[in-house]
Amino acid sequence: MTQQGILEYVSDNLKRLREQHQLSQQQLADLASVSRRTIAGLESGEMNISLTKLAAIASVLDVSFAELVSSPAAKNPHIHQVKTWQSANGKSFAELNCSAPAQQQVELWTWSLASGEVYEAEADPQGWSELLYVVHGTLTLTLDKVQHQLGAGSSFVYASSVPYRYANLGTEPLLFTRTVAY
C-alpha cells in the first residue's frame, strides 16, 4: 500500500461519511478541532495529517480509525494491512494490521524503524493506552521526557495521553508491534 493509496481511501471515506452525517467541511473541522483547509485537503487527496488528528476525525464521524483509512472494498472489516505512515526515505513505516471492537476500539500495528529514524507522536485523547512488543532491535520510547530502552522480547504498556516518541538509536533495523486500545 502506498501513501497515495491510503490518501485515496481517506479522501473517499471522509467525503462519504461527512455527507452521511450531513456535515459541512467547516462543521466537521470545528468538531474535530482541525482547520477547514485540512478537511478540504484530505477530501481532495492532497494533504497528509497526523494519525492522532485522523483518529479525532474518525471519532466525530462515529467510525473507527481503521474504517476511515481502509479500502471500502475490504472483505473483512477487522483485517486491514494498511500502511499509514512512511518516513521520507521510505525505510521506516507503520502498518495497521487489524482492529477489533473493544469498549471503543483495539488496533494492532506493525512498526519498522531504520537505524537513526524517529517518529514523534502527539498526545492521544485521555483513556487511550498502548502495548508495545519489540520483535527485533532496540526501541527507545520517550514518554513525558523520560526515555525507556526496550530490547527484543520486551513489552511495555503506557497511557498515551502524553506526547511520545519512538526512536531507533541502534545500528540495526527495529521491528515492533503496537496495540492501541481506546
Secondary structure, DSSP 4 states (H G I P E B T S, - for coil): --HHHHHHHHHHHHHHHHHHTT--HHHHHHHHTS-HHHHHHHHTT-----HHHHHHHHHHTTS-HHHHHS-TT-SSTTEEEEEEEE-TTSS-EEEEEEEE-SSS-EEEEEEEE-TT-EEEEPPPPTT-EEEEEEEESEEEEEETTEEEEEETT-EEEEE-SS-EEEE--SSS-EEEEEEEE-
